[in-house]
Amino acid sequence: MQVRTVKQAGSEIQVNMPDKVDMVVNALNEAQRGRFAFVRNHVSGIAGEGKCITPTISNVWFLAMPIYSNLLARQVERIAALTLTDVISNMAPDTYDELREKCESNVKKTSKGKDKKNEPDPLDMMELFVEAKQNVLASIRKTQTGDRSDAHRKAHDTFYVFAGKAKLHLQSEPDPNSKGRKRLVLGDNNKPIVDSVMVPWYEIRRDKMQAGQWKPTNSRPLTMMQNAIKSATGLPKWKEFSLGRNNYTAMSLDSKTIFGWVRDMNTAELDSALAHAYRTIGNLPDTPMRTLAQEAARTPVTASQAVSSTG
């Protein structure tokens, strides 16, 4: 464990950084954006926490650290041009049926948000679409302008910090003095402790080694429509790996380095997986991800070479 200076909402603070996490941070800061990468045995979820019954374990091929501002600009352009017909035609039939049924069975709410079951209040699909579209665009514009004034963004800034290009999640625990809220976990030196590194990415391919089980999500019609609008853009989803000390075997980044639990890896198996992933790059759809993937494919390296390069 070592003390590192990081940025939190524009200010510098000091945090306790576990050695394994520090290694990941250094690798991310040395890596180029938009390069091909691979994570082996990534574990998503913790059994019994949130909606996770059993976690999902995957091998994932992806493009690391794309530039978020570029994606946001493309999202605004495409969302502004979307119509309700575009969104509905992109929905899975089951999703559309669920949304339509929820709109038809909607009831009025009390001032505290509880249902008034004896007062039906069906939702108009077009009105729902207009509201959802406005919400999505407003949220994107807040991000673009650096507006951190709402409660969600303020909470986010409390538990996430930056070390160069690397985004870090700080350890937290339930706050005994405030029901439903969390507080930072502090070390013996009264400084926060880094829990994991958040790696932004566009997914190329995912092979699930264990599918996992998750409780179903009962989303509001407005949330469902907002998600449908984002999906209808056709743009790749912005996702983030949470790489902690115990939730992945190893990672190949920037076609050069493998770090983490390298000793547990079968390098011959990984060589084969990497070779297959490079072959699939040429068959990607014509999206911004394809351009990044072609750049990433210029200097392929085998797993054994990557391991040896790390010593």
Secondary structure by P-SEA (a helix, b strand, c coil): cbbbbbbcccccbbbbbcaaaaaaaaaaaacccccccccccccccccccccccbbbbbbccccccccaaaaaaaaaaaaaaccaaaaaaaccaaaaaaaaaaaaacccccccccccccbbbbbcaaaaaaaaaaaaaaaaaaaaacccccaaaaaaaacccccccbbbbcccccccccccbbbbbbccccbbbbcbbbbbbcccbbbbccbbbbccccccaaaaaaaaaaaacccccccccccccccccccccccccccccccccaaaaaaaaaaaaaaacccccccaaaaaaaaaacccccaaaaaaaac
